């Protein structure tokens, strides 16, 4: 099969197309004929040598794929509610940049009706991540307000649409007026250009000084202390990345007085059983929103798989809104 490997740690140019042996599905796995692969920030970290692979995982990058089911044991197909030839998308721990990919059966979902493989490939990583953190850990409720740091990212646009479908209000930050406008067009109630606006003051003004109920934070660093200043009583902060650094100073007294909850999570090392639970929740609750058109994939650009280096360069430029996808 054709695949994209990391020749050595480095810049986008270290991604190269190679021939690899076809993978074989083990018990509990399905083999997918891949038509499209999503690009995600952890792929960039892995390419740079900054994201150690879990034991036993393919060295090929790629955390999400879409295509058709090519092989799998009857019991595994039945458990996933799938058949050979079905259109699927899947969350994988690695190996997604390839024409064939194995995935745990429980992490395979039928592609939502009406979506192309390109669109379906943009879903798993961000939908699993947002559902885990915003809906299950932070327990966002209808009528509450969510603050999303980085609203124009793949995670950000997913959080906007899922939270709005739930019936929540959404405030986002983004790095340009154009990105803010794009977030508003996707349904965000308020967008803050963090380069020339103070998000703490903006959030408090927009919420009538009450603050937000949930924060989805990919930045960390000094953002955490500032986020606590614009959270409502019993607010929940879900940290999913540390792009702004790992050191944070917080007002512990404020944390106590306002009964805040701070959580951190990663998804890649979690068990198949845990991710299977997320997949079932998405299929039951989020997939109907997609199939009704209430939630739509946001694709910024599609690259031929052989141009994976260009796709990574775009990801690192942070000029995109939504997802970047490779087509096979």
Short mmCIF file of the C-alpha atoms (twelve columns), coordinates in Angstrom:
data_MODEL
# 
_entry.id   MODEL 
# 
loop_
_atom_site.group_PDB 
_atom_site.id 
_atom_site.type_symbol 
_atom_site.label_atom_id 
_atom_site.label_alt_id 
_atom_site.label_comp_id 
_atom_site.label_asym_id 
_atom_site.label_seq_id 
_atom_site.Cartn_x 
_atom_site.Cartn_y 
_atom_site.Cartn_z 
_atom_site.pdbx_PDB_model_num 
ATOM 1   C CA . UNK A 1   0.000   0.000   0.000  1 
ATOM 2   C CA . UNK A 2   0.965   3.648   -0.395 1 
ATOM 3   C CA . UNK A 3   1.639   5.441   2.859  1 
ATOM 4   C CA . UNK A 4   3.158   8.657   4.173  1 
ATOM 5   C CA . UNK A 5   5.952   8.123   6.696  1 
ATOM 6   C CA . UNK A 6   8.137   10.388  8.809  1 
ATOM 7   C CA . UNK A 7   11.661  9.895   7.474  1 
ATOM 8   C CA . UNK A 8   13.190  11.525  10.574 1 
ATOM 9   C CA . UNK A 9   12.094  14.189  13.065 1 
ATOM 10  C CA . UNK A 10  11.923  17.586  11.405 1 
ATOM 11  C CA . UNK A 11  9.915   19.987  9.272  1 
ATOM 12  C CA . UNK A 12  7.148   19.150  6.797  1 
ATOM 13  C CA . UNK A 13  9.732   18.072  4.223  1 
ATOM 14  C CA . UNK A 14  10.505  14.889  6.200  1 
ATOM 15  C CA . UNK A 15  7.107   13.458  5.210  1 
ATOM 16  C CA . UNK A 16  7.558   11.125  2.249  1 
ATOM 17  C CA . UNK A 17  5.453   8.687   0.278  1 
ATOM 18  C CA . UNK A 18  6.542   5.056   0.584  1 
ATOM 19  C CA . UNK A 19  5.290   1.537   -0.030 1 
ATOM 20  C CA . UNK A 20  4.435   -0.411  3.109  1 
ATOM 21  C CA . UNK A 21  3.097   -3.940  3.658  1 
ATOM 22  C CA . UNK A 22  -0.678  -4.083  3.911  1 
ATOM 23  C CA . UNK A 23  -1.815  -4.191  7.548  1 
ATOM 24  C CA . UNK A 24  -3.920  -7.115  8.760  1 
ATOM 25  C CA . UNK A 25  -6.835  -6.708  11.126 1 
ATOM 26  C CA . UNK A 26  -6.367  -8.566  14.414 1 
ATOM 27  C CA . UNK A 27  -9.259  -9.772  16.570 1 
ATOM 28  C CA . UNK A 28  -11.272 -6.741  17.634 1 
ATOM 29  C CA . UNK A 29  -10.168 -4.683  14.621 1 
ATOM 30  C CA . UNK A 30  -11.529 -3.822  11.179 1 
ATOM 31  C CA . UNK A 31  -9.464  -3.138  8.063  1 
ATOM 32  C CA . UNK A 32  -10.470 0.063   6.267  1 
ATOM 33  C CA . UNK A 33  -9.764  0.932   2.637  1 
ATOM 34  C CA . UNK A 34  -8.911  4.583   3.245  1 
ATOM 35  C CA . UNK A 35  -10.237 7.284   0.933  1 
ATOM 36  C CA . UNK A 36  -9.335  10.283  3.109  1 
ATOM 37  C CA . UNK A 37  -7.229  11.048  6.193  1 
ATOM 38  C CA . UNK A 38  -7.672  13.994  8.541  1 
ATOM 39  C CA . UNK A 39  -4.730  16.196  9.582  1 
ATOM 40  C CA . UNK A 40  -4.431  17.122  13.260 1 
ATOM 41  C CA . UNK A 41  -2.038  19.088  15.464 1 
ATOM 42  C CA . UNK A 42  -0.694  15.907  17.167 1 
ATOM 43  C CA . UNK A 43  0.468   14.731  13.716 1 
ATOM 44  C CA . UNK A 44  2.723   17.794  13.574 1 
ATOM 45  C CA . UNK A 45  4.073   17.089  17.052 1 
ATOM 46  C CA . UNK A 46  4.751   13.469  16.103 1 
ATOM 47  C CA . UNK A 47  6.577   14.593  12.947 1 
ATOM 48  C CA . UNK A 48  8.791   16.834  15.084 1 
ATOM 49  C CA . UNK A 49  9.592   13.957  17.440 1 
ATOM 50  C CA . UNK A 50  7.644   15.529  20.305 1 
ATOM 51  C CA . UNK A 51  4.778   13.022  20.590 1 
ATOM 52  C CA . UNK A 52  5.925   9.528   21.645 1 
ATOM 53  C CA . UNK A 53  3.848   6.752   20.129 1 
ATOM 54  C CA . UNK A 54  1.942   4.405   22.445 1 
ATOM 55  C CA . UNK A 55  3.396   0.873   22.498 1 
ATOM 56  C CA . UNK A 56  2.363   -1.277  19.558 1 
ATOM 57  C CA . UNK A 57  1.007   1.604   17.451 1 
ATOM 58  C CA . UNK A 58  2.031   2.101   13.817 1 
ATOM 59  C CA . UNK A 59  4.828   4.635   13.301 1 
ATOM 60  C CA . UNK A 60  2.810   6.186   10.470 1 
ATOM 61  C CA . UNK A 61  1.055   9.417   11.472 1 
ATOM 62  C CA . UNK A 62  -2.692  9.916   11.215 1 
ATOM 63  C CA . UNK A 63  -5.430  9.757   13.855 1 
ATOM 64  C CA . UNK A 64  -8.592  9.684   11.732 1 
ATOM 65  C CA . UNK A 65  -9.666  8.091   8.471  1 
ATOM 66  C CA . UNK A 66  -12.712 7.520   6.313  1 
ATOM 67  C CA . UNK A 67  -13.333 4.933   3.640  1 
ATOM 68  C CA . UNK A 68  -14.988 1.534   3.402  1 
ATOM 69  C CA . UNK A 69  -14.774 -1.611  5.493  1 
ATOM 70  C CA . UNK A 70  -12.499 -4.066  3.684  1 
ATOM 71  C CA . UNK A 71  -12.152 -6.895  6.203  1 
ATOM 72  C CA . UNK A 72  -13.032 -7.960  9.711  1 
ATOM 73  C CA . UNK A 73  -14.225 -10.961 11.691 1 
ATOM 74  C CA . UNK A 74  -18.004 -11.461 11.634 1 
ATOM 75  C CA . UNK A 75  -18.245 -10.945 15.401 1 
ATOM 76  C CA . UNK A 76  -16.318 -7.664  15.210 1 
ATOM 77  C CA . UNK A 77  -18.416 -6.430  12.319 1 
ATOM 78  C CA . UNK A 78  -21.585 -7.311  14.208 1 
ATOM 79  C CA . UNK A 79  -20.383 -5.578  17.357 1 
ATOM 80  C CA . UNK A 80  -19.793 -2.392  15.353 1 
ATOM 81  C CA . UNK A 81  -23.074 -2.752  13.455 1 
ATOM 82  C CA . UNK A 82  -21.183 -2.764  10.155 1 
ATOM 83  C CA . UNK A 83  -20.734 -4.919  7.060  1 
ATOM 84  C CA . UNK A 84  -17.999 -5.336  4.463  1 
ATOM 85  C CA . UNK A 85  -18.214 -2.417  2.033  1 
ATOM 86  C CA . UNK A 86  -19.923 -0.012  4.427  1 
ATOM 87  C CA . UNK A 87  -18.792 3.617   4.442  1 
ATOM 88  C CA . UNK A 88  -17.101 4.351   7.765  1 
ATOM 89  C CA . UNK A 89  -14.966 6.836   9.612  1 
ATOM 90  C CA . UNK A 90  -12.725 5.867   12.492 1 
ATOM 91  C CA . UNK A 91  -10.536 7.210   15.258 1 
ATOM 92  C CA . UNK A 92  -7.142  5.474   15.306 1 
ATOM 93  C CA . UNK A 93  -4.049  5.772   17.496 1 
ATOM 94  C CA . UNK A 94  -1.800  5.989   14.409 1 
ATOM 95  C CA . UNK A 95  -1.383  4.696   10.868 1 
ATOM 96  C CA . UNK A 96  -4.009  6.915   9.272  1 
ATOM 97  C CA . UNK A 97  -1.784  8.315   6.498  1 
ATOM 98  C CA . UNK A 98  -2.104  5.201   4.355  1 
ATOM 99  C CA . UNK A 99  -4.330  3.521   1.779  1 
ATOM 100 C CA . UNK A 100 -5.189  0.806   4.312  1 
ATOM 101 C CA . UNK A 101 -5.601  1.226   8.060  1 
ATOM 102 C CA . UNK A 102 -6.707  -1.019  10.908 1 
ATOM 103 C CA . UNK A 103 -8.987  0.419   13.572 1 
ATOM 104 C CA . UNK A 104 -10.573 -0.990  16.725 1 
ATOM 105 C CA . UNK A 105 -14.094 -2.035  15.769 1 
ATOM 106 C CA . UNK A 106 -15.586 0.024   18.597 1 
ATOM 107 C CA . UNK A 107 -13.935 3.183   17.265 1 
ATOM 108 C CA . UNK A 108 -15.466 2.764   13.799 1 
ATOM 109 C CA . UNK A 109 -18.640 4.695   13.051 1 
ATOM 110 C CA . UNK A 110 -20.866 4.595   9.984  1 
ATOM 111 C CA . UNK A 111 -20.210 7.702   7.951  1 
ATOM 112 C CA . UNK A 112 -23.126 10.090  8.499  1 
ATOM 113 C CA . UNK A 113 -25.668 9.898   5.673  1 
ATOM 114 C CA . UNK A 114 -25.038 12.450  2.965  1 
ATOM 115 C CA . UNK A 115 -21.357 13.039  3.751  1 
ATOM 116 C CA . UNK A 116 -18.466 12.355  1.398  1 
ATOM 117 C CA . UNK A 117 -15.396 10.449  2.571  1 
ATOM 118 C CA . UNK A 118 -13.513 13.767  2.699  1 
ATOM 119 C CA . UNK A 119 -16.134 15.217  5.041  1 
ATOM 120 C CA . UNK A 120 -16.353 12.068  7.168  1 
ATOM 121 C CA . UNK A 121 -12.556 11.970  7.599  1 
ATOM 122 C CA . UNK A 122 -12.698 15.409  9.225  1 
ATOM 123 C CA . UNK A 123 -14.922 14.219  12.066 1 
ATOM 124 C CA . UNK A 124 -13.422 11.609  14.425 1 
ATOM 125 C CA . UNK A 125 -10.504 13.310  16.176 1 
ATOM 126 C CA . UNK A 126 -12.241 16.609  16.872 1 
ATOM 127 C CA . UNK A 127 -15.671 15.120  17.610 1 
ATOM 128 C CA . UNK A 128 -14.294 12.535  20.044 1 
ATOM 129 C CA . UNK A 129 -12.169 15.211  21.740 1 
ATOM 130 C CA . UNK A 130 -14.919 17.812  22.052 1 
ATOM 131 C CA . UNK A 131 -17.493 15.278  23.188 1 
ATOM 132 C CA . UNK A 132 -15.145 13.884  25.825 1 
ATOM 133 C CA . UNK A 133 -14.184 17.260  27.263 1 
ATOM 134 C CA . UNK A 134 -17.130 19.593  26.756 1 
ATOM 135 C CA . UNK A 135 -20.026 17.169  27.071 1 
ATOM 136 C CA . UNK A 136 -18.854 14.326  29.319 1 
ATOM 137 C CA . UNK A 137 -16.149 15.870  31.540 1 
ATOM 138 C CA . UNK A 138 -17.323 19.504  31.713 1 
ATOM 139 C CA . UNK A 139 -21.021 18.561  31.411 1 
ATOM 140 C CA . UNK A 140 -22.135 21.536  29.298 1 
ATOM 141 C CA . UNK A 141 -25.912 21.992  29.581 1 
ATOM 142 C CA . UNK A 142 -28.481 23.733  27.355 1 
ATOM 143 C CA . UNK A 143 -28.657 27.412  28.207 1 
ATOM 144 C CA . UNK A 144 -25.103 27.553  29.591 1 
ATOM 145 C CA . UNK A 145 -22.263 29.513  28.000 1 
ATOM 146 C CA . UNK A 146 -19.087 27.969  26.584 1 
ATOM 147 C CA . UNK A 147 -15.824 29.826  25.923 1 
ATOM 148 C CA . UNK A 148 -13.665 28.218  23.218 1 
ATOM 149 C CA . UNK A 149 -10.052 29.343  22.946 1 
ATOM 150 C CA . UNK A 150 -9.048  29.011  19.293 1 
ATOM 151 C CA . UNK A 151 -12.499 28.988  17.735 1 
ATOM 152 C CA . UNK A 152 -11.302 28.701  14.131 1 
ATOM 153 C CA . UNK A 153 -9.299  25.492  14.670 1 
ATOM 154 C CA . UNK A 154 -10.673 22.066  13.866 1 
ATOM 155 C CA . UNK A 155 -11.482 21.571  17.547 1 
ATOM 156 C CA . UNK A 156 -12.932 25.076  17.747 1 
ATOM 157 C CA . UNK A 157 -15.381 24.842  14.857 1 
ATOM 158 C CA . UNK A 158 -16.560 21.453  16.121 1 
ATOM 159 C CA . UNK A 159 -17.119 22.849  19.618 1 
ATOM 160 C CA . UNK A 160 -19.085 25.802  18.233 1 
ATOM 161 C CA . UNK A 161 -21.483 23.664  16.252 1 
ATOM 162 C CA . UNK A 162 -21.989 20.899  18.809 1 
ATOM 163 C CA . UNK A 163 -22.578 23.380  21.639 1 
ATOM 164 C CA . UNK A 164 -25.057 25.368  19.558 1 
ATOM 165 C CA . UNK A 165 -26.880 22.179  18.578 1 
ATOM 166 C CA . UNK A 166 -27.185 21.404  22.289 1 
ATOM 167 C CA . UNK A 167 -28.715 24.811  22.928 1 
ATOM 168 C CA . UNK A 168 -25.769 26.547  24.619 1 
ATOM 169 C CA . UNK A 169 -24.301 29.978  23.944 1 
ATOM 170 C CA . UNK A 170 -20.758 30.119  22.560 1 
ATOM 171 C CA . UNK A 171 -18.018 32.723  22.880 1 
ATOM 172 C CA . UNK A 172 -14.789 32.180  20.946 1 
ATOM 173 C CA . UNK A 173 -11.363 33.716  20.638 1 
ATOM 174 C CA . UNK A 174 -9.475  33.828  17.342 1 
ATOM 175 C CA . UNK A 175 -6.383  35.529  15.977 1 
ATOM 176 C CA . UNK A 176 -7.840  37.780  13.270 1 
ATOM 177 C CA . UNK A 177 -11.012 39.648  12.373 1 
ATOM 178 C CA . UNK A 178 -11.547 37.282  9.425  1 
ATOM 179 C CA . UNK A 179 -11.333 34.244  11.697 1 
ATOM 180 C CA . UNK A 180 -13.728 35.885  14.143 1 
ATOM 181 C CA . UNK A 181 -16.172 36.489  11.290 1 
ATOM 182 C CA . UNK A 182 -15.874 32.847  10.222 1 
ATOM 183 C CA . UNK A 183 -16.699 31.699  13.759 1 
ATOM 184 C CA . UNK A 184 -19.745 33.968  13.894 1 
ATOM 185 C CA . UNK A 185 -20.910 32.567  10.550 1 
ATOM 186 C CA . UNK A 186 -20.728 29.064  12.077 1 
ATOM 187 C CA . UNK A 187 -23.035 30.127  14.898 1 
ATOM 188 C CA . UNK A 188 -20.824 31.565  17.638 1 
ATOM 189 C CA . UNK A 189 -22.646 34.235  19.648 1 
ATOM 190 C CA . UNK A 190 -19.581 36.408  20.233 1 
ATOM 191 C CA . UNK A 191 -16.042 36.353  18.805 1 
ATOM 192 C CA . UNK A 192 -13.000 38.032  20.373 1 
ATOM 193 C CA . UNK A 193 -9.829  38.901  18.471 1 
ATOM 194 C CA . UNK A 194 -7.268  38.027  21.132 1 
ATOM 195 C CA . UNK A 195 -4.572  40.058  19.373 1 
ATOM 196 C CA . UNK A 196 -6.254  43.378  20.124 1 
ATOM 197 C CA . UNK A 197 -8.959  42.592  22.702 1 
ATOM 198 C CA . UNK A 198 -8.799  41.403  26.309 1 
ATOM 199 C CA . UNK A 199 -10.852 38.222  26.373 1 
ATOM 200 C CA . UNK A 200 -11.495 38.510  30.127 1 
ATOM 201 C CA . UNK A 201 -13.094 41.949  29.785 1 
ATOM 202 C CA . UNK A 202 -14.989 40.926  26.644 1 
ATOM 203 C CA . UNK A 203 -16.400 37.771  28.233 1 
ATOM 204 C CA . UNK A 204 -17.525 39.591  31.367 1 
ATOM 205 C CA . UNK A 205 -19.137 42.360  29.325 1 
ATOM 206 C CA . UNK A 206 -20.951 39.896  27.056 1 
ATOM 207 C CA . UNK A 207 -22.253 37.833  29.998 1 
ATOM 208 C CA . UNK A 208 -23.270 40.814  32.120 1 
ATOM 209 C CA . UNK A 209 -20.331 40.164  34.495 1 
ATOM 210 C CA . UNK A 210 -21.589 36.627  35.233 1 
ATOM 211 C CA . UNK A 211 -18.900 34.763  33.319 1 
ATOM 212 C CA . UNK A 212 -18.985 31.508  31.367 1 
ATOM 213 C CA . UNK A 213 -19.944 28.068  32.625 1 
ATOM 214 C CA . UNK A 214 -17.406 26.035  30.640 1 
ATOM 215 C CA . UNK A 215 -14.033 26.857  29.064 1 
ATOM 216 C CA . UNK A 216 -12.372 24.674  26.427 1 
ATOM 217 C CA . UNK A 217 -8.697  25.627  26.537 1 
ATOM 218 C CA . UNK A 218 -5.917  24.562  24.153 1 
ATOM 219 C CA . UNK A 219 -3.472  27.231  25.325 1 
ATOM 220 C CA . UNK A 220 -2.744  26.821  29.076 1 
ATOM 221 C CA . UNK A 221 0.174   29.035  30.261 1 
ATOM 222 C CA . UNK A 222 -1.063  32.346  31.597 1 
ATOM 223 C CA . UNK A 223 -4.481  31.804  30.009 1 
ATOM 224 C CA . UNK A 224 -5.613  29.590  32.886 1 
ATOM 225 C CA . UNK A 225 -5.311  32.306  35.514 1 
ATOM 226 C CA . UNK A 226 -7.131  34.737  33.238 1 
ATOM 227 C CA . UNK A 227 -9.870  32.228  32.438 1 
ATOM 228 C CA . UNK A 228 -10.643 31.818  36.128 1 
ATOM 229 C CA . UNK A 229 -11.363 35.553  36.222 1 
ATOM 230 C CA . UNK A 230 -14.184 35.226  33.682 1 
ATOM 231 C CA . UNK A 231 -15.878 32.016  34.836 1 
ATOM 232 C CA . UNK A 232 -19.245 31.813  36.570 1 
ATOM 233 C CA . UNK A 233 -19.774 30.129  39.937 1 
ATOM 234 C CA . UNK A 234 -19.312 26.352  39.599 1 
ATOM 235 C CA . UNK A 235 -17.539 26.898  36.271 1 
ATOM 236 C CA . UNK A 236 -15.626 24.046  34.634 1 
ATOM 237 C CA . UNK A 237 -12.358 24.470  32.722 1 
ATOM 238 C CA . UNK A 238 -11.319 21.647  30.382 1 
ATOM 239 C CA . UNK A 239 -7.662  21.787  29.331 1 
ATOM 240 C CA . UNK A 240 -6.732  19.769  26.243 1 
ATOM 241 C CA . UNK A 241 -3.372  21.211  25.096 1 
ATOM 242 C CA . UNK A 242 -0.532  23.438  26.293 1 
ATOM 243 C CA . UNK A 243 0.332   25.536  23.238 1 
ATOM 244 C CA . UNK A 244 1.018   28.521  25.537 1 
ATOM 245 C CA . UNK A 245 3.252   26.624  27.964 1 
ATOM 246 C CA . UNK A 246 2.901   24.242  30.897 1 
ATOM 247 C CA . UNK A 247 3.369   26.732  33.741 1 
ATOM 248 C CA . UNK A 248 0.298   28.532  35.072 1 
ATOM 249 C CA . UNK A 249 -0.285  30.825  38.059 1 
ATOM 250 C CA . UNK A 250 -3.789  30.743  39.535 1 
ATOM 251 C CA . UNK A 251 -5.645  32.445  42.352 1 
ATOM 252 C CA . UNK A 252 -6.396  29.461  44.602 1 
ATOM 253 C CA . UNK A 253 -8.700  31.590  46.734 1 
ATOM 254 C CA . UNK A 254 -10.842 32.384  43.690 1 
ATOM 255 C CA . UNK A 255 -10.864 28.689  42.821 1 
ATOM 256 C CA . UNK A 256 -12.249 27.890  46.277 1 
ATOM 257 C CA . UNK A 257 -14.746 30.720  46.533 1 
ATOM 258 C CA . UNK A 258 -16.332 30.094  43.145 1 
ATOM 259 C CA . UNK A 259 -16.157 26.282  43.331 1 
ATOM 260 C CA . UNK A 260 -14.350 25.898  40.014 1 
ATOM 261 C CA . UNK A 261 -13.392 22.553  38.490 1 
ATOM 262 C CA . UNK A 262 -10.188 22.290  36.437 1 
ATOM 263 C CA . UNK A 263 -9.627  19.158  34.384 1 
ATOM 264 C CA . UNK A 264 -6.970  17.970  31.952 1 
ATOM 265 C CA . UNK A 265 -7.212  15.100  29.517 1 
ATOM 266 C CA . UNK A 266 -5.570  13.293  26.636 1 
ATOM 267 C CA . UNK A 267 -7.391  10.934  24.307 1 
ATOM 268 C CA . UNK A 268 -4.771  8.936   22.410 1 
ATOM 269 C CA . UNK A 269 -3.626  6.765   25.374 1 
ATOM 270 C CA . UNK A 270 -7.155  5.995   26.604 1 
ATOM 271 C CA . UNK A 271 -8.461  2.446   26.345 1 
ATOM 272 C CA . UNK A 272 -10.439 1.107   23.410 1 
ATOM 273 C CA . UNK A 273 -13.332 0.525   25.803 1 
ATOM 274 C CA . UNK A 274 -13.317 4.201   26.793 1 
ATOM 275 C CA . UNK A 275 -13.198 5.398   23.181 1 
ATOM 276 C CA . UNK A 276 -15.920 2.915   22.244 1 
ATOM 277 C CA . UNK A 277 -18.156 4.591   24.806 1 
ATOM 278 C CA . UNK A 278 -17.463 7.976   23.217 1 
ATOM 279 C CA . UNK A 279 -18.218 6.536   19.773 1 
ATOM 280 C CA . UNK A 280 -21.582 5.233   20.940 1 
ATOM 281 C CA . UNK A 281 -22.474 8.589   22.472 1 
ATOM 282 C CA . UNK A 282 -21.538 10.389  19.258 1 
ATOM 283 C CA . UNK A 283 -23.534 7.966   17.131 1 
ATOM 284 C CA . UNK A 284 -26.594 8.375   19.342 1 
ATOM 285 C CA . UNK A 285 -26.512 12.118  19.931 1 
ATOM 286 C CA . UNK A 286 -24.211 13.932  17.492 1 
ATOM 287 C CA . UNK A 287 -24.723 11.922  14.290 1 
ATOM 288 C CA . UNK A 288 -28.428 12.938  14.074 1 
ATOM 289 C CA . UNK A 289 -27.339 16.594  14.268 1 
ATOM 290 C CA . UNK A 290 -24.986 16.007  11.327 1 
ATOM 291 C CA . UNK A 291 -27.521 14.084  9.262  1 
ATOM 292 C CA . UNK A 292 -30.146 16.806  9.804  1 
ATOM 293 C CA . UNK A 293 -27.701 19.476  8.639  1 
ATOM 294 C CA . UNK A 294 -27.636 21.153  12.042 1 
ATOM 295 C CA . UNK A 295 -23.902 20.367  12.341 1 
ATOM 296 C CA . UNK A 296 -21.728 20.425  9.232  1 
ATOM 297 C CA . UNK A 297 -18.088 19.489  8.567  1 
ATOM 298 C CA . UNK A 298 -15.852 22.513  7.984  1 
ATOM 299 C CA . UNK A 299 -13.144 21.676  5.444  1 
ATOM 300 C CA . UNK A 300 -10.548 24.363  4.790  1 
ATOM 301 C CA . UNK A 301 -8.502  22.530  2.140  1 
ATOM 302 C CA . UNK A 302 -8.002  19.066  0.664  1 
ATOM 303 C CA . UNK A 303 -4.554  17.895  -0.487 1 
ATOM 304 C CA . UNK A 304 -3.597  14.789  -2.472 1 
ATOM 305 C CA . UNK A 305 -1.935  12.416  -0.020 1 
ATOM 306 C CA . UNK A 306 1.397   12.826  -1.789 1 
ATOM 307 C CA . UNK A 307 1.300   16.503  -0.773 1 
ATOM 308 C CA . UNK A 308 1.171   15.774  2.949  1 
ATOM 309 C CA . UNK A 309 4.148   18.096  3.500  1 
ATOM 310 C CA . UNK A 310 2.173   21.031  2.094  1 
ATOM 311 C CA . UNK A 311 -0.773  20.098  4.288  1 
ATOM 312 C CA . UNK A 312 1.451   20.138  7.375  1 
ATOM 313 C CA . UNK A 313 2.922   23.489  6.376  1 
ATOM 314 C CA . UNK A 314 -0.596  24.910  6.187  1 
ATOM 315 C CA . UNK A 315 -1.452  23.432  9.589  1 
ATOM 316 C CA . UNK A 316 1.611   25.067  11.134 1 
ATOM 317 C CA . UNK A 317 0.801   28.425  9.536  1 
ATOM 318 C CA . UNK A 318 -2.448  28.540  11.557 1 
ATOM 319 C CA . UNK A 319 -4.124  30.423  8.711  1 
ATOM 320 C CA . UNK A 320 -6.787  27.773  8.197  1 
ATOM 321 C CA . UNK A 321 -10.372 27.708  9.465  1 
ATOM 322 C CA . UNK A 322 -11.606 24.183  10.130 1 
ATOM 323 C CA . UNK A 323 -10.026 20.939  8.976  1 
ATOM 324 C CA . UNK A 324 -7.277  19.971  6.530  1 
ATOM 325 C CA . UNK A 325 -7.710  16.601  4.823  1 
ATOM 326 C CA . UNK A 326 -5.604  14.267  2.655  1 
ATOM 327 C CA . UNK A 327 -7.294  12.424  -0.241 1 
ATOM 328 C CA . UNK A 328 -6.018  9.049   -1.440 1 
# 
